[in-house]
Structure formats: structure tokens, C-alpha cells
Amino acid sequence: MSSAAADFARAADPVQVFREGARDANGQPIEPAPWQVEVMRSEARRHLILCSRQAGKSTTIGAKAAHGLVYRPGLYLVIAPTLRQSRLLFKKASAVYRNLADVPRIVKDNETELELENGSQLVALPGDNDANIRGFSAPRAVYVDEAARVVDSVYAALRPMLAASPDGQMIALTTPYGRRGWFYEAYEFGKGWERTKITARDVPHISEEYLAEERDGMSEWQFRAEFLCEFTDTSESFFSSELIDAMIDNTIEVWE
């Protein structure tokens, strides 16, 4: 295949970027799982990804971001509860990009920013305070990692950024963290979102033996959240969600 044909194939399908740029812990190329293919090819403007630990969600979004940096130049933001966490996803995307041949030259490169000669920017930001993310506008994509732990005020500050970017994407990926917060509300009740749920049993490289060991090593609610992607009550909950729901009478008319 000629270089032009290879570039055309890569431009048409972000999965090709994954195959060329993603590597396992031993530095070997990775073949994406079916769910990863679906996520990378999705053009949904709003996408919630509820995913088990160690499923490969960061590599998936890293490849999707790298594809965008090359073929849809613009601003790409990575948000997580802390800067350390956002830099982890930033490094995944950066690593995939560096493994690609015949791509735009890097003109700025540090721990939180990657800028290309085609004008694309990848920026990692902490999501612990909405003041840290204001000032950015019209991103091509916003990737919110560990989204269930990103506070509501940060989410509220992120949404207006996309107002000037009609085709901009917001993709939130996370394991659950209790029945609370904007991600839980959006996943359970929100409209206009595409949803993807991947439990540990959907991931070929996670064995039943490994899951049995993890179940023995953590609380039941932690295991169900981290590996089965269930919105469970945490140890911080004084009353269970079921008990609170049972105390609410939806038949009572609210006076205004």
C-alpha cells in the first residue's frame, strides 16, 4: 500500500490509528476489542462510557484523540479530578501519536501540552475546580476521565465550551462512584447521550481467577463498582439508596 493510500485509510478510520500506535506493556501492537472499535468509530457528540478497571478505556480514547489531532485539527482537552490523573490520559494519547508515521511535526511538548504544526493542541487540565478550566472555548473534543469523581461545578463549566463548536464531542469515561453526581444522573436519566457499558466479564484479558482474587481483596460494593460497573452505595453512605427511595412518596403533590 502506498503512503497516500495508507494515510487515506487511517484518516477514514480511527481504528487504524489504534492498530498503528497503541502498544501493550511489552511494546507490542494491540488488536482492539469490538467495544473499542465501536467507541472509536462513534461520532456521538455526547458519550458516556461506563467501564471496568483495566479494560483499556484510556488507550481507546488516546487513539481516538490522536486521530483527531491529525485529521480534525483543533483543541482537545483532557480533564480528570486531579492533574496527575489527567496527565495519565494525556500521556496515552501522546504515546499513540508518537508511534504514528508521517504525521504533523510536534512544535510544543511538555507534561500538559502537545501542539502540532497543523494547529492541533492537546491540553491536560485538573478538574478539581471549575476556575482551572475556564477560558477555553470551541474544543474539538473534551475527554473527562474518572468522570464520576469530577464535581458537578466542573461539569457545568465544561458544557458551555462546546457552544461554539457544533460538532465538538464530550466523552466521559469512568468506573462508577456511587449513586450521586452528574455522571450518575446523566447515565441513568439524561437525554441526548450515547452510552457504552463494559464490565470486566466483557474484557478478554481479565480472567475469572483474577476477578475472584480481587473480590476477596476488597469490599463487595467496591468490587461491584470497579469491575461490574454497578452504581452501588459507598462506605460513606449513612443510609442506603434503597432506604431513601422507600421513604419518598411520589404521589404527594408539591405546593408552589
C-alpha angles and dihedrals in degrees: 000000000000120000090249092052091046091051091049091051091049093048091052096050129032088200087074089058088054092051092048100039112026118092135185125230089279094052094254124138116262129222109220121239118239092258091052090052091052093049094048093048095045115112094189111142091214119035131172116197116193105190142172121244114270093017095123100253094140093052090048094053090041090059092044090052093047090053090052093049090058104036105025103038116205144085120326118187127199115199129182135157091269134021090243090059095045090051090057092061090040089056091050092055092043092050092051090049093051091055092058121097125222098016131139116289119260110244100174125031131171139126095287107021135056118180126183132204089247089064098258118141131194112195129183116209135177116247098204095101130025090222089069094062104039117107097051119106142176098018119180088223141358116205114197111195122196083012096173088067096047108103122245094246091060092049089050089053093049098055097066091054089073095053091092092043107068093182096037117128131223112198119181119191127183152125112254122271106192132294097302143083136047096294093055091047092048094046096046101035111005125116128220096033129122110218131208123182121189119178124192089259089062091058114086096206094055108085129205088240091058091048091051090053092049092048090055092049101053142036120280093248091050093050093047091050100041099042109015095041095230123155098233132167112266128224087260091067112102092190125030120246089240091057093048092048090050090055093056119090108201091185093071112101115233115232117223 
